[in-house]
Amino acid sequence: MASGLPRISVAETLAERIAALRPGALPAETVRKCEDLLIDVVGLCVTARNEDYVGSALAGCDDDGPCTAIGHKRTLSAAGAAFVNGTAAHGEDFDDTFEGGPVHAGAVIVPAVLAACERHNPDGRMALIGIAVGAEVLCRLSLVAPKAVHKAGFHPTAIFGAVGAAAGAGAALGLNARQIVDAIGIAGSMAGGIIEYLAEGAWTKRLHAGWAAQSGIRAALLARGGFVGPRTVFEGVHGLFHAFAHTTDGDYGSLTGDFGTRWVTDTLAFKPYPCGTMAQPYIDCARRLAARGVRSEDVAEIVCEVAEGTVHRLWEPLADKQRPRNGYAAKFAVPYLLATGFVHGHVGLGAFTESAIRDQRVLALAAKVKFVIDPDNPYPNNYTGHIRATLRDGSVVEERQPYLRGGAQEPLTRQDVIDKFRLNAAHGGWSAAQSDAALKLMAVLYNGRIDLSSLRGSGS
């Protein structure tokens, strides 16, 4: 052991706990959340299957193989399928969120583990273990140094996703503790994902989940083959947190302390709207304000109290957030999003077409939206919303949303998740019969053999 290095590293402690998990050991609530994640991610893959960025992702793959790209006829290698499915699942920004992160676990971990198992270990019980482990690692990593990765200019889902996917795929493939350490260490050198997509609404955020998913598979397979990774990947002087959070100080106990006995995965939130997570409570406020009879034409100004940590992604430059350049940029523009919710009563998948983002009533209201920083905002531990509207007659009306709907304080029911799946599947062109068949398959997938061939489709 080199001088100054720990006798037992953070990754080694984590890996021992992962390797000790056995099928049947997960709490019922965690199993249920993993079932919901499966339903949600498959629906998201279907809803995006005809989008141009998914077509580009498929076209960029030259590694055909036996694994399923959900909604597509063409089959790919395990890594290729994980990449395409992860990109599709995250592409519309309608995927789950861990409120303490924020990170998106399902779009990374479900594609990674399903592809790894479809190709290498088609045991549904191990897929369940892998999805639970991968999601848990990804979410807990986001608690070690909160907000620091975003502040440094990186996308936490991309950075921590590669490691979470390696842990999840490794668990699903039955790697031992030493191999899991290597897989996690290798994934640290595969992590990446800058947030410059915010500048002009470029597509790169969409591929972050898919890239992390395929990286996790490759890291797990390399480790299984004997490739060695650094055991101090987390806390090392040149480790993951040094690179992407600009610190090696962190609460590593939040990663390992009660891993396997308490599951933060149980608190994963499912979004009501297909856009940036922190914007969602503001949309709720706008819809309630309109429901009170306030007309957009009567509004002179809207001021929102916001968390400082969200400003650089969702509020600035303000002019671009009031009038986004394209539909993807609109997903991260709170003034546009709350104006859409106010004017149309909802924000759905149709709110991001080229015609929708040029709606003059929406843009006129968005131009009146400003923000002030609330130093007491609880972000990222809780996502809140606030609108204070001054009307032309001088009166002031206000709305607050104290938490994210769909999250721990107001979770979606299983029927809500199924209803969302059906809407997404229909948007992606699936018939009711195809949706029914997929739901029937997913209801038993973790109990039997992983066979995703019925989730394929015609076309590309």
C-alpha positions, 0 to 999 in steps of 0.5 A: 500500500502506497504511503498516505493511502487508506487501508480500506478505501471508500470504494472497497467499503461500498463494494463489500456491501454490494457484493453481500446483497442477495436476491430476495433481500430488498425491502418491498418498497425498494422492489416497488420503486424498481418496478416503477422505474422499469415501467417509466423508462420503457415508456420514455424510450417509446415516446422518444423513439421517433425523435431526431436525436434518437435517430442520430444516436442509432445512426452513430452506433456501428456495433450491432448485436443481440440486445434490444433498442426499445421500440426499434427493429435494429438490435445492438451490442449491450453497450450500444443498446444501453447508449440508445435506450439511455439517451431516449429515456433522458431525452425528453427530460421526463425521467425520474429525479432524486431530489437530494442530487439532483440526479436522474437514476432510472435513465442511466441504470435501467438501460445499463442493467437491462442490456447487461442482463439481456446479453450476459445474465438473463436472470430477472432477480439479478436485474432487480438487484442491479437496478436497485444497487445502481440507482442507490449508488448514483443517488448517494454519490450526489450527496457527498458534495452537494451542488459542487459538481454542477457548480464546477460545470458538469452534469451530475447524472453523467458523472455519477451515472457512469459509476452507478451503472458500473456498480449496478451492472457489476451487481447484476453480473455477479461480480465479487467485491474486488471486481466491483471495486475495479469496475467503479475505479474504471468507470471513474476514468469514463465519467464526463459530461459538461453542461454547455448544452445550456448555451444554445439548447444543444443535444448533448445533455440527452446523451449523458445518461446513455453514455453513462449507461454504456460506460458502466457496462464496459467498466463492469466487463473489463473488471470481470476480465481482470482489468484493474481500477484505482480503489481510491477512485472517490477520495483520492487526490486525483479522484472523481471528486477532485476532478469533477467537484474540485474537492476531495472533502465530502461526506463519504458516510452518506455513500457507505454509512447505511448502504444496504439497510436504508434505501434512498432510491425509495424516495425517487420522484417522477415528474409531472411535466417533461422539463427541468425538475426545479422548474416544475413547482413554478409551473404548478404555481402558474397553473393555480394562479390562472385557475384563480381567474387571473388573465395573462393580459392583466399581469404587469410583472411576475417575480419568482423567489429562486434558489441561487444554485438553480440560476445559472441553469434555469434563469440566466441569461434571462432574455434567453429563458424568456424567449428560448432559442429552440424546443430543447432550450425551452425545457430549461427556461422557467419563464417560458415554462411557467408562462406556458402552464399559465396560458395553456393550463398544462405543460406537455410534450407538445409544449416544445415544438417550434410552433409552441415556443413561438406562441405570442401569448406565452412569450408576452407573459414570459417577458414579464417574468423576473427572479430574486434569489431567496437565501433561505431556499432549501434546494437541493434538499427540497424543490419549491416554487413561488410566483408573486404577480403584480396586476395592472390594477396594482393588486398583488397575487401570490402562489407557493408550492412547497415541494415537488409533486411526484416526489417523496411528499406527494408520490405518484401511485402505481396507477399514475406511473402506468397512466404516464406509460400509456400516454408516453407509449401512445405519443411514440406511436404504440397501440393500446395492445402493444402497451398492454403487452409491454405492461404484462411483460414488465409485471413479471420481468424481475421474476423470470428470464430477461427477454426484451425482444417483444419491446422491439419494433419495426423500422430503424 
